[in-house]
């Protein structure tokens, strides 16, 4: 059975994982520059885990300025097989109340100018036509749902995220438009993170935490102080969830799933060499 290694990417309000045992900081250089912050490696119940702060340790990096390629490449370089992304989101549905968790299964891209591939331009030679259905790892999502239910957390087992450019929040007209598209939540960072993880052959799952109702709801006004307040109230719940999830993931045999992700990534590249994977035929 393949040994798994889990990479946690923490979003707004979630920058450190003090619960990691045997912590050590590692600096990873990549062909695309430096990741957002040094990666902190450690263990949870014997499972190798690492933590990366998406916006930097002091939240100094704008959503559109994050070096997503360096972040995902660095995690790939140190052997991460599963990425657990934590993202603060605005809810676009009445039933997804603040404090709810949504396990994303698709996305709508409303970003501009973000590099979404390791290939072409200043990247590697070739073009990667990577399929984005499923965009997120359905198997990891299933385990995550089970753990949420065991903890009595309010969770939605699927949902579409709209990723906007940011750093501003939506206008009311925009928020209502996204609701009309039947999206579940809105954030600023899932794209291109999910695209690059798929291209890198890594299982990627996003745990979306609803912090507000965006601005479509008449009695709700989204602003930074209110979002941060909800985040502070829920970071401990996120950590409890992750600490319960990691040993559950380790009980599974991931050999086939890991190879499937890597095979999809390898078969997506035309006109160049694919990223190096141990792909079994």
C-alpha positions in Angstrom: 0.0 0.0 0.0 1.4 3.4 -1.0 2.3 5.7 1.8 0.3 8.9 1.6 1.6 12.4 2.4 -1.0 15.2 3.0 -0.5 18.8 2.2 -2.8 21.3 3.9 -3.2 24.7 2.2 -4.6 27.2 4.7 -6.6 30.2 3.6 -7.6 33.4 5.3 -7.3 33.1 9.0 -5.7 29.7 9.0 -1.9 30.0 8.7 -0.4 27.5 11.1 -1.1 23.9 12.3 0.5 23.8 15.8 -0.9 20.3 16.3 1.7 18.8 13.9 4.2 16.6 15.7 8.0 16.7 15.0 7.6 20.0 13.1 10.4 21.2 10.9 10.4 24.1 8.4 11.5 23.3 4.8 12.4 25.7 2.1 11.6 24.4 -1.4 12.9 26.1 -4.6 10.8 25.6 -7.7 11.2 26.5 -11.4 8.5 29.0 -10.8 9.9 30.9 -7.9 9.2 30.6 -4.2 5.9 29.4 -2.6 3.9 31.7 -0.5 5.6 30.7 2.7 8.1 28.1 4.0 6.4 24.7 4.3 6.1 23.2 7.7 6.4 19.4 7.8 5.3 17.1 10.6 3.2 14.1 11.5 -0.3 13.4 12.7 -0.9 9.9 14.1 2.1 8.7 12.1 1.0 10.3 8.8 3.3 12.7 7.0 1.6 16.1 6.8 2.8 19.5 5.7 1.2 23.0 6.0 1.4 25.9 3.6 -0.1 29.3 4.2 -1.7 30.3 0.9 -1.5 34.1 1.5 1.8 34.0 3.5 2.1 33.8 7.3 1.0 37.4 7.7 -1.7 37.4 4.9 0.3 39.8 2.8 -0.3 38.2 -0.6 -3.3 39.2 -2.7 -5.4 36.4 -4.2 -4.3 37.4 -7.8 -0.7 37.6 -6.8 -0.3 34.2 -5.1 2.3 32.1 -6.9 0.0 29.1 -7.3 2.4 27.3 -9.6 5.2 27.5 -7.0 2.9 26.4 -4.2 1.6 23.3 -6.0 5.0 22.4 -7.5 6.7 22.7 -4.0 4.1 20.3 -2.6 4.6 17.9 -5.5 8.4 18.1 -5.0 8.2 16.9 -1.4 6.0 14.0 -2.3 2.5 15.2 -1.4 -0.2 12.8 -2.7 -3.3 14.6 -1.2 -3.9 18.3 -1.0 -6.5 19.4 1.6 -7.4 23.0 0.8 -9.2 25.2 3.3 -11.0 28.2 1.9 -13.2 30.9 3.4 -16.2 31.5 1.2 -19.3 33.6 0.9 -22.5 31.6 0.7 -24.8 32.0 -2.3 -27.6 29.8 -0.9 -29.9 30.4 2.0 -29.4 26.9 3.4 -25.6 27.3 3.5 -25.5 29.3 6.7 -22.2 30.8 8.1 -20.2 28.1 9.8 -21.4 25.4 7.3 -18.9 23.3 5.4 -19.2 22.7 1.7 -17.2 19.9 -0.1 -16.7 21.4 -3.5 -17.2 19.3 -6.7 -17.0 21.9 -9.4 -16.1 25.5 -10.1 -16.8 28.6 -12.2 -13.8 30.6 -13.1 -14.2 34.4 -13.0 -10.5 35.2 -12.6 -8.4 37.2 -15.0 -4.8 36.8 -16.1 -3.8 34.0 -13.7 -1.5 31.4 -15.0 -3.3 28.1 -14.9 -0.7 25.6 -16.3 2.9 24.5 -15.8 3.2 24.4 -19.6 3.6 27.0 -22.2 4.8 30.6 -21.8 7.6 30.6 -19.2 6.7 27.1 -18.2 7.6 23.7 -19.7 7.4 22.9 -23.4 4.0 21.5 -24.5 0.3 22.0 -23.8 -1.7 20.2 -21.1 -5.3 19.8 -22.0 -6.3 18.6 -18.6 -9.9 17.4 -18.0 -11.5 19.2 -15.1 -14.4 16.7 -14.5 -14.0 15.6 -11.8 -12.1 18.7 -10.7 -11.9 17.5 -7.1 -11.1 14.1 -5.7 -14.4 12.4 -5.2 -12.9 9.6 -3.0 -11.3 12.0 -0.6 -14.4 14.1 -0.5 -16.4 11.0 0.5 -14.1 10.3 3.5 -14.3 14.0 4.5 -18.1 13.9 4.4 -18.1 10.9 6.7 -15.8 12.6 9.2 -17.9 15.8 9.2 -21.0 13.8 10.0 -19.3 11.9 12.8 -18.4 15.3 14.3 -22.0 16.6 13.8 -20.8 19.4 11.6 -23.2 20.9 9.1 -21.9 19.8 5.8 -23.0 19.8 2.1 -21.4 17.0 0.2 -21.3 18.9 -3.1 -21.2 22.4 -4.4 -20.0 24.7 -7.1 -17.6 27.5 -6.2 -17.3 30.8 -8.2 -13.8 32.0 -8.0 -13.5 35.8 -8.5 -10.4 37.8 -9.1 -10.6 39.8 -5.9 -9.3 41.3 -3.6 -12.6 43.2 -3.5 -15.9 41.5 -2.7 -18.7 41.3 -5.2 -21.2 44.0 -6.0 -24.8 43.1 -5.3 -25.5 42.7 -9.0 -22.6 40.3 -9.4 -23.6 38.3 -6.3 -27.2 38.0 -7.7 -25.8 36.9 -11.1 -23.7 34.1 -9.4 -26.8 33.0 -7.5 -28.6 32.7 -10.8 -25.9 30.3 -12.1 -26.8 28.0 -9.2 -23.4 28.3 -7.6 -23.1 27.4 -3.9 -20.3 29.6 -2.6 -17.9 32.3 -3.8 -14.2 32.7 -3.1 -11.0 34.1 -4.6 -8.4 31.3 -4.7 -9.7 27.9 -5.8 -8.8 28.7 -9.4 -6.1 28.0 -10.5 -5.1 26.0 -7.5 -7.4 23.1 -8.3 -6.3 23.2 -12.0 -2.6 23.0 -11.2 -3.1 20.2 -8.7 -4.9 18.2 -11.3 -2.2 18.9 -13.8 0.4 17.8 -11.2 -1.5 14.5 -10.6 -2.3 15.2 -7.0 -5.6 14.4 -5.3 -7.2 17.8 -4.4 -10.1 18.4 -2.1 -11.4 21.8 -1.0 -13.1 22.3 2.4 -15.1 25.5 1.9 -16.1 27.3 5.1 -19.0 29.7 4.7 -18.3 32.9 6.6 -21.2 35.1 5.3 -24.0 35.5 2.7 -21.9 37.6 0.4 -24.1 40.7 -0.3 -27.1 39.2 -2.2 -29.0 38.8 1.1 -30.7 42.0 2.1 -30.0 41.7 5.8 -26.3 40.8 5.3 -23.4 43.0 4.4 -20.1 41.3 3.8 -17.0 43.1 5.1 -13.6 42.1 6.4 -14.2 42.5 10.1 -17.3 40.2 10.0 -15.5 37.6 7.9 -12.5 37.6 10.2 -14.8 37.2 13.2 -16.5 34.1 11.8 -13.1 32.7 10.8 -11.7 33.1 14.3 -14.8 31.3 15.7 -14.3 28.4 13.3 -10.6 27.8 12.9 -10.6 25.4 15.9 -13.4 23.4 14.2 -11.4 23.2 11.0 -8.4 21.8 12.9 -10.5 19.3 14.8 -11.9 18.1 11.5 -8.5 17.8 9.8 -7.0 16.0 12.8 -9.9 13.5 12.6 -9.7 13.2 8.8 -6.0 12.4 8.4 -6.0 9.0 10.2 -9.2 8.1 8.4 -7.5 8.8 5.0 -4.6 6.7 6.1 -6.8 3.6 6.6 -7.6 3.5 2.9 -5.6 1.9 0.1 -4.8 4.8 -2.2 -2.6 3.0 -4.7 -5.1 2.9 -7.6 -6.4 6.4 -7.0 -2.8 7.9 -6.9 -2.0 6.1 -10.1 -5.2 7.2 -11.8 -4.5 10.9 -11.0 -0.9 10.6 -12.3 -2.0 8.8 -15.5 -4.6 11.5 -16.3 -1.9 14.2 -15.8 0.6 12.3 -18.0 -1.9 11.6 -20.8 -3.0 15.3 -20.9 0.2 16.6 -22.4 0.8 17.2 -26.1 4.0 18.6 -27.7 6.2 18.1 -24.7 7.2 15.9 -21.9 4.8 15.4 -19.1 5.8 16.0 -15.5 7.7 13.1 -14.0 5.4 10.6 -12.4 5.8 7.0 -11.4 3.0 5.9 -13.7 2.3 2.2 -13.7 0.9 0.7 -16.9 
